[in-house]
Amino acid sequence: MYGVLGEDKSDVEILKVLIRKLAANEKITIKTKGYSGGGEMMKQGKQQLNLFKNLGCCRFIICYDADGEKLEKRYEKVVNQIVTPSDLKKEAAIGIVIPVQEIEAWILANIEVVTQIFRNWQPKPVSNPESIDHPKEYLEKLSRDAKGKPRYSHAIHNARVAQYLNLNKIRQKCPSFKPLVDLVTLGTGNYPKNLML
């Protein structure tokens, strides 16, 4: 059973879909908690990890967008403010996932799949999604129709689009996806190890 923390509901919903795709198992139990931003997650995350543990979770994922900050610094914040103060033991499988910029970069890695939901939107592939500042806003801007209205809303569409994502494309274009892949497929987290860059 997985326990997943994220900065907001759309982050944990996309992670839930991706975990099930990586595990090739739609029935895996995944407990989630999405917050109203990173600050709230940092304050309340340790208690939620303990709750997940008490509910029987044995694998834990904490997703904290880099938002332009160095990955190592974000990783340290998660360790110092959430993992270390929690009651989880060091042998717990913990994956600290730090999407470069925002988790929407993973969607941009395979942006072509949005045609599964938006038939009239044919975006071109994005070669280096982790180099795009503010991928969430970029994605919504890219989705504007002829009248300038965005079709894409992360809160509504992230999890729906995630169902169609090609995981190999995300792996190839987004190194930040690796900790999630390793935790789900190998059962090994990237904590307490150093963040590999």
C-alpha positions in Angstrom: 0.0 0.0 0.0 1.3 3.5 -0.9 1.0 6.7 0.9 1.5 9.8 -1.4 1.9 13.4 -0.4 1.8 16.3 -2.8 1.5 20.0 -2.9 -2.0 19.9 -4.3 -4.8 17.5 -5.2 -3.9 17.4 -8.9 -0.3 16.3 -8.1 -1.4 13.3 -6.0 -4.0 12.4 -8.6 -1.5 12.2 -11.4 0.9 10.3 -9.2 -1.8 7.8 -8.4 -2.4 7.1 -12.1 1.4 6.9 -12.8 2.0 4.5 -9.9 -0.7 2.1 -11.1 0.7 2.3 -14.7 4.2 1.6 -13.5 3.1 -1.3 -11.4 0.7 -2.5 -14.1 -1.9 -3.0 -11.4 -5.0 -0.9 -11.3 -6.0 -2.3 -7.9 -3.1 -1.1 -5.8 -4.3 0.7 -2.8 -3.0 4.3 -2.8 -3.7 6.7 0.1 -3.2 10.3 -0.9 -3.1 13.8 0.6 -2.9 16.9 -1.5 -2.3 20.2 0.2 -2.9 23.8 -0.6 0.7 24.4 -1.5 4.2 23.4 -0.4 4.1 25.4 2.8 1.1 23.5 4.1 2.7 20.2 3.1 5.9 21.1 4.9 4.0 21.9 8.1 1.6 18.9 8.1 3.4 16.3 6.1 5.1 14.4 9.0 1.8 13.8 10.7 0.3 12.6 7.4 3.2 10.1 6.9 2.6 8.8 10.4 -1.1 8.4 9.6 -0.3 6.6 6.4 2.0 4.2 8.3 -0.7 3.5 10.8 -3.1 2.7 8.0 -0.7 0.0 6.7 1.2 1.9 4.0 4.7 0.5 3.4 5.8 2.7 0.5 5.8 6.4 0.7 6.1 9.1 -1.9 6.6 12.8 -1.3 6.3 15.0 -4.3 7.6 18.6 -4.0 8.0 20.6 -7.2 11.4 22.3 -7.6 9.9 25.6 -8.8 13.3 26.8 -9.9 15.1 25.9 -6.7 18.0 23.4 -6.7 16.9 19.8 -6.5 19.3 19.1 -3.6 17.8 22.0 -1.6 14.2 20.8 -2.1 15.2 17.2 -1.2 16.8 18.4 2.0 13.7 20.4 2.9 11.6 17.3 2.5 14.0 15.2 4.6 14.4 17.8 7.4 10.8 19.0 7.6 8.8 15.9 6.8 10.7 12.6 6.8 13.1 13.0 9.8 10.4 14.3 12.2 8.0 11.5 11.2 7.9 8.1 12.9 9.0 6.3 9.7 12.0 4.1 10.2 15.0 4.4 7.9 14.2 1.0 6.3 10.9 2.3 5.0 10.7 2.6 1.2 10.6 6.4 0.7 10.7 8.1 -2.6 11.3 11.8 -2.6 10.1 13.0 -6.0 11.3 16.5 -7.1 9.9 17.3 -10.6 12.1 19.9 -12.2 10.0 23.1 -12.1 6.6 21.4 -11.8 5.0 17.9 -12.3 3.4 19.2 -15.5 6.8 18.9 -17.2 6.1 15.1 -17.2 2.9 15.8 -19.2 4.9 18.0 -21.6 7.3 15.0 -22.2 4.4 13.3 -24.0 2.2 16.3 -24.8 0.9 14.6 -28.0 -1.5 12.4 -25.9 -3.7 15.3 -25.1 -5.4 14.5 -28.4 -7.0 11.6 -26.6 -9.1 14.2 -24.7 -8.9 17.3 -26.9 -9.5 16.1 -30.5 -8.9 19.5 -32.1 -5.7 20.3 -30.3 -2.6 18.9 -32.0 0.4 20.1 -30.1 4.0 19.4 -31.3 6.3 17.3 -29.2 8.4 19.1 -26.5 12.1 17.9 -26.7 13.3 19.2 -23.2 10.3 19.7 -20.9 12.4 20.1 -17.8 14.0 23.2 -19.3 10.6 25.0 -19.5 9.9 27.6 -16.7 6.4 27.2 -15.2 5.3 24.1 -17.2 1.8 24.3 -15.7 1.3 27.8 -17.1 3.1 26.9 -20.4 0.7 23.9 -20.8 -2.4 26.0 -20.3 -1.0 28.7 -22.6 -0.2 26.1 -25.3 -3.8 24.8 -25.0 -5.5 28.1 -26.0 -8.2 27.8 -28.6 -8.9 30.2 -31.4 -10.6 32.6 -29.0 -7.6 32.6 -26.6 -9.3 30.5 -24.0 -7.2 27.7 -22.4 -8.7 24.3 -22.9 -6.4 22.6 -20.4 -6.8 23.0 -16.6 -4.3 21.1 -14.5 -6.9 20.5 -11.7 -9.3 18.8 -14.2 -7.1 17.3 -16.8 -3.7 16.1 -15.2 -5.0 12.7 -14.1 -7.1 12.2 -17.2 -4.1 12.9 -19.5 -1.8 10.8 -17.3 -3.8 7.7 -18.2 -2.5 8.0 -21.8 1.2 9.0 -21.1 4.0 6.9 -22.5 6.1 6.2 -19.4 9.2 5.5 -21.6 9.0 9.0 -23.0 8.8 10.5 -19.5 11.8 8.4 -18.5 13.8 9.6 -21.5 13.0 13.3 -21.2 12.6 13.8 -17.4 15.3 12.4 -15.1 13.2 13.6 -12.2 10.8 10.8 -12.9 13.4 8.1 -11.9 12.8 8.1 -8.1 9.1 7.3 -8.7 10.0 4.5 -11.2 12.6 3.0 -8.8 10.2 3.0 -5.8 7.3 1.4 -7.8 9.3 -1.1 -9.9 12.2 -1.9 -7.6 10.8 -1.1 -4.2 13.8 1.1 -3.5 13.4 4.8 -2.5 16.0 7.5 -2.8 15.9 8.2 1.0 18.2 8.1 3.0 20.5 8.1 0.0 21.8 11.3 -1.6 19.8 12.7 -4.4 21.3 11.4 -7.6 21.6 14.1 -10.3 
